[in-house]
Amino acid sequence: MTEGDTTHPSSSNSKTPPTSVGVSPVWNMFVADPAVGVVITNLDAVIVYANKKSAQLFVGVDDPGVVIGKSMYDVASKEWVEERLKVYRRIAETGQPAIMRHIRRGRQLQSTVHAIPTPPGEAMQFLSITHEGEHTIEGEDEDFFVFESGVMDLGPLDVLSTRELEVLALIGQGLTTQEIAEVLFRSPKTIEGHRDSIAKKLGESSRIRLGQIARSAGLELADASLKRLKDEPSIEDTEL
């Protein structure tokens, strides 16, 4: 891809951003960063642009061309999409960008979302920059509004019960069995039973490894009560 390439962003081979962003060496380096997910969507829920990392994080595929030009409803549940459209509308109304924390495919993601210049006559577009892993959001920032997702896609962790998710979250915080028992008002023996069940379901017997899994998902105690997303659309079910 050379500077000035005019390939339309919905092309399956395209790495070119829409004209509202433009192509530059800096942009090309930015979207090639293997640790940063970059996606542009609009108020019509169309995926205008995506880089490789964003396709991996949100859909689990390496080829962003699979999702570019599709509706967000084709690759995510209705509740997940409508929650994000709600954030987009708030950004459009206030001009204030957002920081979003969410769990997708069993991993914690944090996205910074900005409105971007949009060609006349087109639905307003939004740039989301997403990082994977542990992040801390400390209250409201005057430059951003903070949005905590009310739904979660647990991926492989969906086999766990609500109580098991609570135990796993506390393991991830480094609490001992006795401390977890005190937090959850259960006996240490009961907590050990939950831990053994978690280990069996996830195929991981090491407490250290279970803690790593919990931290990768960014699990907090309150997350266990979030609504779980079911029947997420499969990209294999869409027309490619």
Secondary structure by P-SEA (a helix, b strand, c coil): ccccccccccccccccccccccccaaaaaaaacccbbbbbbccccccccccaaaaaaccccccccccccccccccccaaaaaaaaaaaaaaaaccccbbbbbbcccbbbbbbbbbccccccccbbbbbbbbbcbbbbccccccbbbbbbccccccccccccaaaaaaaaaaaacccaaaaaaaacccaaaaaaaaaaaaaaaccccaaaaaaaaaaaccccccccccccccccccccccc
